[in-house]
Amino acid sequence: MTAIFGARARAHLYATLAQLLQLPGKPGKASDNAQSSFDAQAEGWDVCDCGLRDVGAPRVELQRLDSPPCGTPLFRSDEDAWQHVVRQARAGSIPHRRALQMVDPVERLAIEVKCGWCPGL
């Protein structure tokens, strides 16, 4: 039963990630277009599915891109990317807040330890 739930949860995660962070804008309200056309990779980071943890829970991390579209990594480490995303979320960015909501609880705790309170969590 856990394996079935895990597969469903991962499928939902993939769909959510694609909708919030990857897809170009779709017809709809202007605010919807702005949010759905957001590209985390252009900022040098992404929310990544890293498989499963030992207990079978999804492992979802916010990571810097080692090979971003612009060619040169924009962050020196994942922690630098975390700082950027948290700063943007605190400033009111909905896509950045949603990205923080998508990471797994272990990653969320690590981000909060490094960056302090994270909006949207």
Biopython code that builds the backbone (N, CA, C, O; Angstrom):
import numpy as np
from Bio.PDB.StructureBuilder import StructureBuilder

atoms = [
    (1, "MET", "N", (0.825, -1.193, 0.000)),
    (1, "MET", "CA", (0.000, 0.000, 0.000)),
    (1, "MET", "C", (0.869, 1.257, 0.000)),
    (1, "MET", "O", (0.550, 2.225, -0.690)),
    (2, "THR", "N", (1.955, 1.254, 0.760)),
    (2, "THR", "CA", (2.844, 2.415, 0.785)),
    (2, "THR", "C", (3.423, 2.687, -0.593)),
    (2, "THR", "O", (3.538, 3.843, -0.999)),
    (3, "ALA", "N", (3.792, 1.625, -1.322)),
    (3, "ALA", "CA", (4.366, 1.800, -2.657)),
    (3, "ALA", "C", (3.361, 2.446, -3.605)),
    (3, "ALA", "O", (3.735, 3.299, -4.411)),
    (4, "ILE", "N", (2.088, 2.052, -3.521)),
    (4, "ILE", "CA", (1.061, 2.648, -4.371)),
    (4, "ILE", "C", (0.891, 4.118, -4.016)),
    (4, "ILE", "O", (0.841, 4.967, -4.906)),
    (5, "PHE", "N", (0.802, 4.424, -2.746)),
    (5, "PHE", "CA", (0.662, 5.819, -2.330)),
    (5, "PHE", "C", (1.870, 6.628, -2.766)),
    (5, "PHE", "O", (1.728, 7.758, -3.233)),
    (6, "GLY", "N", (3.060, 6.055, -2.615)),
    (6, "GLY", "CA", (4.274, 6.741, -3.012)),
    (6, "GLY", "C", (4.265, 7.083, -4.496)),
    (6, "GLY", "O", (4.652, 8.186, -4.880)),
    (7, "ALA", "N", (3.826, 6.146, -5.333)),
    (7, "ALA", "CA", (3.779, 6.382, -6.780)),
    (7, "ALA", "C", (2.766, 7.476, -7.106)),
    (7, "ALA", "O", (3.032, 8.339, -7.943)),
    (8, "ARG", "N", (1.627, 7.445, -6.461)),
    (8, "ARG", "CA", (0.622, 8.483, -6.694)),
    (8, "ARG", "C", (1.125, 9.847, -6.232)),
    (8, "ARG", "O", (0.941, 10.854, -6.916)),
    (9, "ALA", "N", (1.757, 9.863, -5.072)),
    (9, "ALA", "CA", (2.284, 11.128, -4.548)),
    (9, "ALA", "C", (3.351, 11.675, -5.480)),
    (9, "ALA", "O", (3.400, 12.880, -5.724)),
    (10, "ARG", "N", (4.204, 10.810, -6.001)),
    (10, "ARG", "CA", (5.243, 11.262, -6.926)),
    (10, "ARG", "C", (4.638, 11.761, -8.225)),
    (10, "ARG", "O", (5.093, 12.773, -8.758)),
    (11, "ALA", "N", (3.630, 11.086, -8.748)),
    (11, "ALA", "CA", (2.979, 11.544, -9.976)),
    (11, "ALA", "C", (2.358, 12.917, -9.767)),
    (11, "ALA", "O", (2.447, 13.784, -10.636)),
    (12, "HIS", "N", (1.729, 13.112, -8.615)),
    (12, "HIS", "CA", (1.144, 14.412, -8.295)),
    (12, "HIS", "C", (2.232, 15.476, -8.191)),
    (12, "HIS", "O", (2.058, 16.598, -8.666)),
    (13, "LEU", "N", (3.353, 15.120, -7.568)),
    (13, "LEU", "CA", (4.468, 16.050, -7.442)),
    (13, "LEU", "C", (4.981, 16.467, -8.815)),
    (13, "LEU", "O", (5.193, 17.654, -9.061)),
    (14, "TYR", "N", (5.181, 15.502, -9.714)),
    (14, "TYR", "CA", (5.650, 15.827, -11.064)),
    (14, "TYR", "C", (4.696, 16.786, -11.756)),
    (14, "TYR", "O", (5.129, 17.762, -12.368)),
    (15, "ALA", "N", (3.405, 16.515, -11.663)),
    (15, "ALA", "CA", (2.411, 17.377, -12.306)),
    (15, "ALA", "C", (2.440, 18.777, -11.713)),
    (15, "ALA", "O", (2.362, 19.765, -12.443)),
    (16, "THR", "N", (2.551, 18.864, -10.401)),
    (16, "THR", "CA", (2.591, 20.165, -9.740)),
    (16, "THR", "C", (3.845, 20.937, -10.124)),
    (16, "THR", "O", (3.777, 22.131, -10.418)),
    (17, "LEU", "N", (4.984, 20.261, -10.123)),
    (17, "LEU", "CA", (6.231, 20.919, -10.517)),
    (17, "LEU", "C", (6.141, 21.450, -11.941)),
    (17, "LEU", "O", (6.515, 22.592, -12.208)),
    (18, "ALA", "N", (5.651, 20.631, -12.840)),
    (18, "ALA", "CA", (5.543, 21.056, -14.238)),
    (18, "ALA", "C", (4.620, 22.253, -14.370)),
    (18, "ALA", "O", (4.917, 23.192, -15.108)),
    (19, "GLN", "N", (3.515, 22.226, -13.666)),
    (19, "GLN", "CA", (2.554, 23.317, -13.756)),
    (19, "GLN", "C", (3.098, 24.606, -13.167)),
    (19, "GLN", "O", (2.914, 25.673, -13.753)),
    (20, "LEU", "N", (3.762, 24.535, -12.024)),
    (20, "LEU", "CA", (4.190, 25.744, -11.329)),
    (20, "LEU", "C", (5.524, 26.304, -11.798)),
    (20, "LEU", "O", (5.728, 27.517, -11.765)),
    (21, "LEU", "N", (6.425, 25.451, -12.228)),
    (21, "LEU", "CA", (7.774, 25.923, -12.486)),
    (21, "LEU", "C", (8.250, 25.795, -13.927)),
    (21, "LEU", "O", (9.246, 26.425, -14.284)),
    (22, "GLN", "N", (7.596, 25.022, -14.758)),
    (22, "GLN", "CA", (8.169, 24.740, -16.059)),
    (22, "GLN", "C", (7.337, 25.182, -17.262)),
    (22, "GLN", "O", (7.899, 25.601, -18.274)),
    (23, "LEU", "N", (6.055, 25.097, -17.173)),
    (23, "LEU", "CA", (5.225, 25.327, -18.353)),
    (23, "LEU", "C", (5.142, 26.793, -18.730)),
    (23, "LEU", "O", (5.112, 27.656, -17.852)),
    (24, "PRO", "N", (5.104, 27.095, -20.046)),
    (24, "PRO", "CA", (4.862, 28.476, -20.465)),
    (24, "PRO", "C", (3.443, 28.875, -20.105)),
    (24, "PRO", "O", (2.611, 28.025, -19.788)),
    (25, "GLY", "N", (3.167, 30.186, -20.156)),
    (25, "GLY", "CA", (1.852, 30.695, -19.790)),
    (25, "GLY", "C", (0.737, 30.101, -20.622)),
    (25, "GLY", "O", (0.923, 29.780, -21.796)),
    (26, "LYS", "N", (-0.426, 29.959, -20.001)),
    (26, "LYS", "CA", (-1.605, 29.433, -20.668)),
    (26, "LYS", "C", (-2.680, 30.506, -20.631)),
    (26, "LYS", "O", (-2.606, 31.430, -19.820)),
    (27, "PRO", "N", (-3.689, 30.395, -21.508)),
    (27, "PRO", "CA", (-4.781, 31.362, -21.448)),
    (27, "PRO", "C", (-5.436, 31.334, -20.071)),
    (27, "PRO", "O", (-5.577, 30.278, -19.453)),
    (28, "GLY", "N", (-5.823, 32.487, -19.616)),
    (28, "GLY", "CA", (-6.442, 32.588, -18.301)),
    (28, "GLY", "C", (-6.239, 33.979, -17.763)),
    (28, "GLY", "O", (-5.976, 34.918, -18.514)),
    (29, "LYS", "N", (-6.362, 34.109, -16.456)),
    (29, "LYS", "CA", (-6.141, 35.409, -15.831)),
    (29, "LYS", "C", (-4.677, 35.808, -15.960)),
    (29, "LYS", "O", (-3.803, 34.946, -16.058)),
    (30, "ALA", "N", (-4.406, 37.110, -15.961)),
    (30, "ALA", "CA", (-3.039, 37.603, -16.111)),
    (30, "ALA", "C", (-2.133, 37.061, -15.011)),
    (30, "ALA", "O", (-0.990, 36.695, -15.281)),
    (31, "SER", "N", (-2.624, 37.005, -13.780)),
    (31, "SER", "CA", (-1.791, 36.508, -12.693)),
    (31, "SER", "C", (-1.459, 35.038, -12.881)),
    (31, "SER", "O", (-0.370, 34.600, -12.512)),
    (32, "ASP", "N", (-2.385, 34.263, -13.453)),
    (32, "ASP", "CA", (-2.115, 32.856, -13.732)),
    (32, "ASP", "C", (-0.997, 32.733, -14.758)),
    (32, "ASP", "O", (-0.106, 31.897, -14.602)),
    (33, "ASN", "N", (-1.031, 33.554, -15.807)),
    (33, "ASN", "CA", (0.009, 33.492, -16.829)),
    (33, "ASN", "C", (1.365, 33.823, -16.248)),
    (33, "ASN", "O", (2.349, 33.157, -16.570)),
    (34, "ALA", "N", (1.442, 34.826, -15.410)),
    (34, "ALA", "CA", (2.718, 35.222, -14.832)),
    (34, "ALA", "C", (3.281, 34.104, -13.960)),
    (34, "ALA", "O", (4.484, 33.845, -13.979)),
    (35, "GLN", "N", (2.416, 33.443, -13.197)),
    (35, "GLN", "CA", (2.891, 32.391, -12.316)),
    (35, "GLN", "C", (3.254, 31.132, -13.090)),
    (35, "GLN", "O", (4.261, 30.497, -12.776)),
    (36, "SER", "N", (2.466, 30.750, -14.092)),
    (36, "SER", "CA", (2.744, 29.508, -14.787)),
    (36, "SER", "C", (3.925, 29.647, -15.738)),
    (36, "SER", "O", (4.512, 28.639, -16.128)),
    (37, "SER", "N", (4.291, 30.871, -16.122)),
    (37, "SER", "CA", (5.422, 31.039, -17.022)),
    (37, "SER", "C", (6.732, 31.229, -16.249)),
    (37, "SER", "O", (7.785, 31.389, -16.867)),
    (38, "PHE", "N", (6.688, 31.214, -14.927)),
    (38, "PHE", "CA", (7.893, 31.356, -14.115)),
    (38, "PHE", "C", (8.843, 30.204, -14.420)),
    (38, "PHE", "O", (8.417, 29.053, -14.520)),
    (39, "ASP", "N", (10.123, 30.511, -14.567)),
    (39, "ASP", "CA", (11.117, 29.489, -14.880)),
    (39, "ASP", "C", (12.227, 29.522, -13.837)),
    (39, "ASP", "O", (13.117, 30.371, -13.896)),
    (40, "ALA", "N", (12.174, 28.603, -12.890)),
    (40, "ALA", "CA", (13.186, 28.540, -11.835)),
    (40, "ALA", "C", (14.569, 28.303, -12.423)),
    (40, "ALA", "O", (15.560, 28.823, -11.910)),
    (41, "GLN", "N", (14.642, 27.523, -13.493)),
    (41, "GLN", "CA", (15.933, 27.214, -14.086)),
    (41, "GLN", "C", (16.632, 28.458, -14.615)),
    (41, "GLN", "O", (17.861, 28.537, -14.599)),
    (42, "ALA", "N", (15.855, 29.430, -15.083)),
    (42, "ALA", "CA", (16.460, 30.680, -15.548)),
    (42, "ALA", "C", (17.114, 31.428, -14.398)),
    (42, "ALA", "O", (18.024, 32.227, -14.614)),
    (43, "GLU", "N", (16.652, 31.173, -13.169)),
    (43, "GLU", "CA", (17.253, 31.783, -11.979)),
    (43, "GLU", "C", (18.396, 30.949, -11.430)),
    (43, "GLU", "O", (19.072, 31.368, -10.490)),
    (44, "GLY", "N", (18.622, 29.774, -12.004)),
    (44, "GLY", "CA", (19.751, 28.952, -11.586)),
    (44, "GLY", "C", (19.463, 27.933, -10.507)),
    (44, "GLY", "O", (20.395, 27.449, -9.865)),
    (45, "TRP", "N", (18.197, 27.587, -10.283)),
    (45, "TRP", "CA", (17.809, 26.607, -9.273)),
    (45, "TRP", "C", (16.597, 25.836, -9.767)),
    (45, "TRP", "O", (15.977, 26.205, -10.764)),
    (46, "ASP", "N", (16.264, 24.763, -9.060)),
    (46, "ASP", "CA", (15.062, 24.007, -9.399)),
    (46, "ASP", "C", (14.671, 23.132, -8.209)),
    (46, "ASP", "O", (15.481, 22.884, -7.315)),
    (47, "VAL", "N", (13.430, 22.673, -8.210)),
    (47, "VAL", "CA", (12.957, 21.698, -7.241)),
    (47, "VAL", "C", (13.098, 20.345, -7.923)),
    (47, "VAL", "O", (12.550, 20.127, -9.003)),
    (48, "CYS", "N", (13.832, 19.440, -7.291)),
    (48, "CYS", "CA", (14.214, 18.177, -7.932)),
    (48, "CYS", "C", (13.680, 16.968, -7.180)),
    (48, "CYS", "O", (13.719, 16.916, -5.951)),
    (49, "ASP", "N", (13.177, 15.991, -7.941)),
    (49, "ASP", "CA", (12.800, 14.707, -7.381)),
    (49, "ASP", "C", (14.083, 13.895, -7.286)),
    (49, "ASP", "O", (14.715, 13.595, -8.299)),
    (50, "CYS", "N", (14.459, 13.545, -6.079)),
    (50, "CYS", "CA", (15.703, 12.800, -5.839)),
    (50, "CYS", "C", (15.406, 11.377, -5.401)),
    (50, "CYS", "O", (16.180, 10.783, -4.650)),
    (51, "GLY", "N", (14.295, 10.827, -5.860)),
    (51, "GLY", "CA", (13.941, 9.447, -5.520)),
    (51, "GLY", "C", (13.223, 9.350, -4.194)),
    (51, "GLY", "O", (12.412, 10.206, -3.839)),
    (52, "LEU", "N", (13.537, 8.287, -3.466)),
    (52, "LEU", "CA", (12.874, 8.026, -2.190)),
    (52, "LEU", "C", (13.887, 7.979, -1.057)),
    (52, "LEU", "O", (15.032, 7.572, -1.251)),
    (53, "ARG", "N", (13.460, 8.393, 0.109)),
    (53, "ARG", "CA", (14.277, 8.253, 1.312)),
    (53, "ARG", "C", (14.208, 6.791, 1.769)),
    (53, "ARG", "O", (13.403, 6.016, 1.252)),
    (54, "ASP", "N", (15.038, 6.422, 2.724)),
    (54, "ASP", "CA", (15.091, 5.039, 3.213)),
    (54, "ASP", "C", (13.738, 4.542, 3.703)),
    (54, "ASP", "O", (13.445, 3.350, 3.610)),
    (55, "VAL", "N", (12.916, 5.440, 4.222)),
    (55, "VAL", "CA", (11.608, 5.048, 4.757)),
    (55, "VAL", "C", (10.536, 5.001, 3.679)),
    (55, "VAL", "O", (9.376, 4.717, 3.977)),
    (56, "GLY", "N", (10.904, 5.277, 2.425)),
    (56, "GLY", "CA", (9.960, 5.218, 1.316)),
    (56, "GLY", "C", (9.276, 6.528, 1.003)),
    (56, "GLY", "O", (8.484, 6.599, 0.063)),
    (57, "ALA", "N", (9.561, 7.567, 1.766)),
    (57, "ALA", "CA", (8.957, 8.886, 1.518)),
    (57, "ALA", "C", (9.679, 9.564, 0.354)),
    (57, "ALA", "O", (10.879, 9.362, 0.168)),
    (58, "PRO", "N", (8.951, 10.371, -0.433)),
    (58, "PRO", "CA", (9.605, 11.089, -1.523)),
    (58, "PRO", "C", (10.708, 12.013, -1.008)),
    (58, "PRO", "O", (10.561, 12.658, 0.030)),
    (59, "ARG", "N", (11.801, 12.065, -1.743)),
    (59, "ARG", "CA", (12.921, 12.961, -1.423)),
    (59, "ARG", "C", (12.906, 14.069, -2.470)),
    (59, "ARG", "O", (13.301, 13.857, -3.616)),
    (60, "VAL", "N", (12.448, 15.246, -2.068)),
    (60, "VAL", "CA", (12.299, 16.380, -2.977)),
    (60, "VAL", "C", (13.141, 17.525, -2.433)),
    (60, "VAL", "O", (12.928, 17.993, -1.315)),
    (61, "GLU", "N", (14.095, 17.968, -3.236)),
    (61, "GLU", "CA", (15.050, 18.974, -2.777)),
    (61, "GLU", "C", (15.055, 20.199, -3.669)),
    (61, "GLU", "O", (14.747, 20.116, -4.858)),
    (62, "LEU", "N", (15.403, 21.324, -3.095)),
    (62, "LEU", "CA", (15.636, 22.555, -3.833)),
    (62, "LEU", "C", (17.149, 22.636, -4.039)),
    (62, "LEU", "O", (17.907, 22.692, -3.071)),
    (63, "GLN", "N", (17.582, 22.641, -5.288)),
    (63, "GLN", "CA", (19.007, 22.582, -5.587)),
    (63, "GLN", "C", (19.415, 23.665, -6.577)),
    (63, "GLN", "O", (18.607, 24.125, -7.384)),
    (64, "ARG", "N", (20.676, 24.064, -6.502)),
    (64, "ARG", "CA", (21.226, 24.939, -7.532)),
    (64, "ARG", "C", (21.405, 24.091, -8.782)),
    (64, "ARG", "O", (21.567, 22.874, -8.690)),
    (65, "LEU", "N", (21.378, 24.722, -9.947)),
    (65, "LEU", "CA", (21.652, 24.007, -11.184)),
    (65, "LEU", "C", (23.145, 24.049, -11.448)),
    (65, "LEU", "O", (23.753, 25.119, -11.458)),
    (66, "ASP", "N", (23.730, 22.889, -11.661)),
    (66, "ASP", "CA", (25.148, 22.829, -11.980)),
    (66, "ASP", "C", (25.407, 23.286, -13.412)),
    (66, "ASP", "O", (26.480, 23.803, -13.724)),
    (67, "SER", "N", (24.404, 23.090, -14.287)),
    (67, "SER", "CA", (24.522, 23.487, -15.693)),
    (67, "SER", "C", (23.268, 24.255, -16.102)),
    (67, "SER", "O", (22.423, 23.710, -16.812)),
    (68, "PRO", "N", (23.128, 25.516, -15.665)),
    (68, "PRO", "CA", (21.924, 26.287, -15.994)),
    (68, "PRO", "C", (21.903, 26.691, -17.465)),
    (68, "PRO", "O", (22.929, 26.630, -18.142)),
    (69, "PRO", "N", (20.726, 27.106, -17.963)),
    (69, "PRO", "CA", (20.593, 27.510, -19.364)),
    (69, "PRO", "C", (21.570, 28.615, -19.768)),
    (69, "PRO", "O", (21.994, 28.665, -20.923)),
    (70, "CYS", "N", (21.933, 29.495, -18.843)),
    (70, "CYS", "CA", (22.836, 30.600, -19.164)),
    (70, "CYS", "C", (24.286, 30.140, -19.264)),
    (70, "CYS", "O", (25.143, 30.904, -19.707)),
    (71, "GLY", "N", (24.574, 28.900, -18.859)),
    (71, "GLY", "CA", (25.916, 28.361, -18.987)),
    (71, "GLY", "C", (26.729, 28.361, -17.713)),
    (71, "GLY", "O", (27.359, 27.352, -17.398)),
    (72, "THR", "N", (26.740, 29.433, -16.980)),
    (72, "THR", "CA", (27.530, 29.551, -15.757)),
    (72, "THR", "C", (26.624, 29.409, -14.541)),
    (72, "THR", "O", (25.610, 30.102, -14.453)),
    (73, "PRO", "N", (26.966, 28.520, -13.590)),
    (73, "PRO", "CA", (26.145, 28.414, -12.375)),
    (73, "PRO", "C", (26.015, 29.769, -11.684)),
    (73, "PRO", "O", (26.993, 30.497, -11.519)),
    (74, "LEU", "N", (24.791, 30.087, -11.286)),
    (74, "LEU", "CA", (24.528, 31.372, -10.652)),
    (74, "LEU", "C", (24.727, 31.337, -9.142)),
    (74, "LEU", "O", (24.829, 32.384, -8.502)),
    (75, "PHE", "N", (24.782, 30.146, -8.576)),
    (75, "PHE", "CA", (24.964, 29.981, -7.138)),
    (75, "PHE", "C", (26.158, 29.068, -6.886)),
    (75, "PHE", "O", (26.404, 28.136, -7.651)),
    (76, "ARG", "N", (26.893, 29.334, -5.824)),
    (76, "ARG", "CA", (28.048, 28.510, -5.478)),
    (76, "ARG", "C", (27.634, 27.181, -4.856)),
    (76, "ARG", "O", (28.370, 26.199, -4.947)),
    (77, "SER", "N", (26.457, 27.141, -4.221)),
    (77, "SER", "CA", (26.017, 25.936, -3.516)),
    (77, "SER", "C", (24.498, 25.893, -3.467)),
    (77, "SER", "O", (23.822, 26.869, -3.792)),
    (78, "ASP", "N", (23.974, 24.741, -3.054)),
    (78, "ASP", "CA", (22.532, 24.629, -2.839)),
    (78, "ASP", "C", (22.080, 25.629, -1.787)),
    (78, "ASP", "O", (21.006, 26.218, -1.907)),
    (79, "GLU", "N", (22.893, 25.820, -0.761)),
    (79, "GLU", "CA", (22.539, 26.752, 0.313)),
    (79, "GLU", "C", (22.386, 28.181, -0.216)),
    (79, "GLU", "O", (21.514, 28.917, 0.247)),
    (80, "ASP", "N", (23.213, 28.576, -1.166)),
    (80, "ASP", "CA", (23.068, 29.902, -1.778)),
    (80, "ASP", "C", (21.749, 29.996, -2.541)),
    (80, "ASP", "O", (21.079, 31.028, -2.514)),
    (81, "ALA", "N", (21.385, 28.915, -3.220)),
    (81, "ALA", "CA", (20.098, 28.885, -3.926)),
    (81, "ALA", "C", (18.946, 28.964, -2.921)),
    (81, "ALA", "O", (17.963, 29.665, -3.161)),
    (82, "TRP", "N", (19.062, 28.248, -1.795)),
    (82, "TRP", "CA", (18.035, 28.321, -0.753)),
    (82, "TRP", "C", (17.854, 29.757, -0.291)),
    (82, "TRP", "O", (16.729, 30.243, -0.179)),
    (83, "GLN", "N", (18.973, 30.441, -0.019)),
    (83, "GLN", "CA", (18.916, 31.830, 0.459)),
    (83, "GLN", "C", (18.162, 32.704, -0.540)),
    (83, "GLN", "O", (17.327, 33.519, -0.149)),
    (84, "HIS", "N", (18.453, 32.534, -1.823)),
    (84, "HIS", "CA", (17.792, 33.317, -2.870)),
    (84, "HIS", "C", (16.282, 33.058, -2.870)),
    (84, "HIS", "O", (15.484, 33.996, -2.884)),
    (85, "VAL", "N", (15.903, 31.783, -2.853)),
    (85, "VAL", "CA", (14.480, 31.432, -2.919)),
    (85, "VAL", "C", (13.753, 31.947, -1.681)),
    (85, "VAL", "O", (12.647, 32.476, -1.795)),
    (86, "VAL", "N", (14.344, 31.805, -0.520)),
    (86, "VAL", "CA", (13.713, 32.289, 0.716)),
    (86, "VAL", "C", (13.576, 33.809, 0.667)),
    (86, "VAL", "O", (12.535, 34.345, 1.045)),
    (87, "ARG", "N", (14.611, 34.510, 0.205)),
    (87, "ARG", "CA", (14.537, 35.983, 0.087)),
    (87, "ARG", "C", (13.385, 36.398, -0.822)),
    (87, "ARG", "O", (12.619, 37.302, -0.489)),
    (88, "GLN", "N", (13.267, 35.733, -1.971)),
    (88, "GLN", "CA", (12.201, 36.063, -2.916)),
    (88, "GLN", "C", (10.825, 35.738, -2.327)),
    (88, "GLN", "O", (9.872, 36.494, -2.514)),
    (89, "ALA", "N", (10.728, 34.622, -1.621)),
    (89, "ALA", "CA", (9.452, 34.248, -0.983)),
    (89, "ALA", "C", (9.059, 35.265, 0.075)),
    (89, "ALA", "O", (7.890, 35.638, 0.178)),
    (90, "ARG", "N", (10.031, 35.716, 0.862)),
    (90, "ARG", "CA", (9.756, 36.736, 1.882)),
    (90, "ARG", "C", (9.308, 38.045, 1.254)),
    (90, "ARG", "O", (8.542, 38.800, 1.853)),
    (91, "ALA", "N", (9.793, 38.313, 0.034)),
    (91, "ALA", "CA", (9.406, 39.539, -0.676)),
    (91, "ALA", "C", (8.027, 39.404, -1.322)),
    (91, "ALA", "O", (7.515, 40.366, -1.895)),
    (92, "GLY", "N", (7.417, 38.207, -1.232)),
    (92, "GLY", "CA", (6.057, 38.027, -1.723)),
    (92, "GLY", "C", (5.911, 37.227, -2.998)),
    (92, "GLY", "O", (4.802, 37.132, -3.524)),
    (93, "SER", "N", (6.987, 36.642, -3.524)),
    (93, "SER", "CA", (6.901, 35.871, -4.761)),
    (93, "SER", "C", (6.150, 34.564, -4.540)),
    (93, "SER", "O", (6.577, 33.711, -3.761)),
    (94, "ILE", "N", (5.026, 34.421, -5.234)),
    (94, "ILE", "CA", (4.212, 33.198, -5.119)),
    (94, "ILE", "C", (4.961, 31.973, -5.636)),
    (94, "ILE", "O", (4.958, 30.954, -4.945)),
    (95, "PRO", "N", (5.610, 32.004, -6.818)),
    (95, "PRO", "CA", (6.335, 30.799, -7.274)),
    (95, "PRO", "C", (7.434, 30.354, -6.300)),
    (95, "PRO", "O", (7.659, 29.156, -6.131)),
    (96, "HIS", "N", (8.106, 31.295, -5.671)),
    (96, "HIS", "CA", (9.148, 30.933, -4.715)),
    (96, "HIS", "C", (8.540, 30.327, -3.456)),
    (96, "HIS", "O", (9.096, 29.386, -2.891)),
    (97, "ARG", "N", (7.406, 30.857, -3.015)),
    (97, "ARG", "CA", (6.715, 30.272, -1.862)),
    (97, "ARG", "C", (6.253, 28.854, -2.177)),
    (97, "ARG", "O", (6.383, 27.952, -1.350)),
    (98, "ARG", "N", (5.713, 28.664, -3.374)),
    (98, "ARG", "CA", (5.239, 27.327, -3.760)),
    (98, "ARG", "C", (6.401, 26.343, -3.859)),
    (98, "ARG", "O", (6.264, 25.177, -3.488)),
    (99, "ALA", "N", (7.532, 26.807, -4.353)),
    (99, "ALA", "CA", (8.703, 25.935, -4.423)),
    (99, "ALA", "C", (9.092, 25.456, -3.023)),
    (99, "ALA", "O", (9.417, 24.284, -2.832)),
    (100, "LEU", "N", (9.057, 26.358, -2.056)),
    (100, "LEU", "CA", (9.382, 25.977, -0.681)),
    (100, "LEU", "C", (8.355, 25.002, -0.108)),
    (100, "LEU", "O", (8.695, 24.163, 0.726)),
    (101, "GLN", "N", (7.115, 25.107, -0.548)),
    (101, "GLN", "CA", (6.078, 24.187, -0.079)),
    (101, "GLN", "C", (6.262, 22.789, -0.665)),
    (101, "GLN", "O", (5.803, 21.812, -0.074)),
    (102, "MET", "N", (6.920, 22.679, -1.807)),
    (102, "MET", "CA", (7.063, 21.386, -2.487)),
    (102, "MET", "C", (8.164, 20.507, -1.927)),
    (102, "MET", "O", (8.119, 19.290, -2.108)),
    (103, "VAL", "N", (9.152, 21.078, -1.255)),
    (103, "VAL", "CA", (10.259, 20.260, -0.779)),
    (103, "VAL", "C", (9.787, 19.345, 0.346)),
    (103, "VAL", "O", (8.803, 19.633, 1.027)),
    (104, "ASP", "N", (10.509, 18.234, 0.530)),
    (104, "ASP", "CA", (10.107, 17.286, 1.565)),
    (104, "ASP", "C", (10.452, 17.832, 2.954)),
    (104, "ASP", "O", (11.228, 18.782, 3.062)),
    (105, "PRO", "N", (9.894, 17.253, 4.006)),
    (105, "PRO", "CA", (10.103, 17.781, 5.365)),
    (105, "PRO", "C", (11.567, 17.825, 5.806)),
    (105, "PRO", "O", (11.955, 18.731, 6.544)),
    (106, "VAL", "N", (12.376, 16.876, 5.376)),
    (106, "VAL", "CA", (13.790, 16.876, 5.759)),
    (106, "VAL", "C", (14.498, 18.065, 5.121)),
    (106, "VAL", "O", (15.260, 18.771, 5.783)),
    (107, "GLU", "N", (14.244, 18.284, 3.834)),
    (107, "GLU", "CA", (14.840, 19.426, 3.127)),
    (107, "GLU", "C", (14.320, 20.740, 3.712)),
    (107, "GLU", "O", (15.076, 21.697, 3.880)),
    (108, "ARG", "N", (13.035, 20.774, 4.018)),
    (108, "ARG", "CA", (12.436, 21.983, 4.596)),
    (108, "ARG", "C", (13.128, 22.360, 5.910)),
    (108, "ARG", "O", (13.420, 23.531, 6.152)),
    (109, "LEU", "N", (13.382, 21.366, 6.745)),
    (109, "LEU", "CA", (14.066, 21.622, 8.018)),
    (109, "LEU", "C", (15.478, 22.157, 7.770)),
    (109, "LEU", "O", (15.908, 23.101, 8.432)),
    (110, "ALA", "N", (16.193, 21.563, 6.827)),
    (110, "ALA", "CA", (17.547, 22.032, 6.512)),
    (110, "ALA", "C", (17.527, 23.482, 6.026)),
    (110, "ALA", "O", (18.382, 24.281, 6.409)),
    (111, "ILE", "N", (16.554, 23.816, 5.185)),
    (111, "ILE", "CA", (16.427, 25.186, 4.674)),
    (111, "ILE", "C", (16.131, 26.149, 5.819)),
    (111, "ILE", "O", (16.725, 27.225, 5.894)),
    (112, "GLU", "N", (15.225, 25.773, 6.703)),
    (112, "GLU", "CA", (14.885, 26.646, 7.825)),
    (112, "GLU", "C", (16.054, 26.819, 8.783)),
    (112, "GLU", "O", (16.240, 27.905, 9.331)),
    (113, "VAL", "N", (16.841, 25.779, 8.995)),
    (113, "VAL", "CA", (18.012, 25.898, 9.867)),
    (113, "VAL", "C", (19.000, 26.880, 9.256)),
    (113, "VAL", "O", (19.563, 27.712, 9.967)),
    (114, "LYS", "N", (19.214, 26.795, 7.954)),
    (114, "LYS", "CA", (20.195, 27.650, 7.281)),
    (114, "LYS", "C", (19.681, 29.079, 7.081)),
    (114, "LYS", "O", (20.430, 30.041, 7.252)),
    (115, "CYS", "N", (18.390, 29.215, 6.716)),
    (115, "CYS", "CA", (17.866, 30.512, 6.273)),
    (115, "CYS", "C", (16.888, 31.157, 7.243)),
    (115, "CYS", "O", (16.501, 32.309, 7.046)),
    (116, "GLY", "N", (16.482, 30.446, 8.278)),
    (116, "GLY", "CA", (15.465, 30.986, 9.171)),
    (116, "GLY", "C", (14.071, 30.689, 8.643)),
    (116, "GLY", "O", (13.892, 29.832, 7.777)),
    (117, "TRP", "N", (13.109, 31.387, 9.160)),
    (117, "TRP", "CA", (11.707, 31.188, 8.799)),
    (117, "TRP", "C", (11.501, 31.289, 7.299)),
    (117, "TRP", "O", (12.014, 32.202, 6.651)),
    (118, "CYS", "N", (10.746, 30.344, 6.751)),
    (118, "CYS", "CA", (10.454, 30.323, 5.316)),
    (118, "CYS", "C", (8.972, 30.559, 5.090)),
    (118, "CYS", "O", (8.149, 29.785, 5.578)),
    (119, "PRO", "N", (8.609, 31.609, 4.363)),
    (119, "PRO", "CA", (7.211, 31.871, 4.079)),
    (119, "PRO", "C", (6.553, 30.710, 3.331)),
    (119, "PRO", "O", (7.185, 30.042, 2.512)),
    (120, "GLY", "N", (5.324, 30.493, 3.620)),
    (120, "GLY", "CA", (4.553, 29.482, 2.898)),
    (120, "GLY", "C", (4.708, 28.082, 3.439)),
    (120, "GLY", "O", (4.123, 27.149, 2.888)),
    (121, "LEU", "N", (5.469, 27.902, 4.490)),
    (121, "LEU", "CA", (5.663, 26.552, 5.004)),
    (121, "LEU", "C", (4.739, 26.284, 6.162)),
    (121, "LEU", "O", (4.760, 25.192, 6.728)),
]
sb = StructureBuilder()
sb.init_structure("model")
sb.init_model(0)
sb.init_chain("A")
sb.init_seg("    ")
for serial, (resi, resn, name, xyz) in enumerate(atoms, 1):
    if name == "N":
        sb.init_residue(resn, " ", resi, " ")
    sb.init_atom(name, np.array(xyz, "f"), 0.0, 1.0, " ", f" {name:<3s}", serial, name[0])
structure = sb.get_structure()
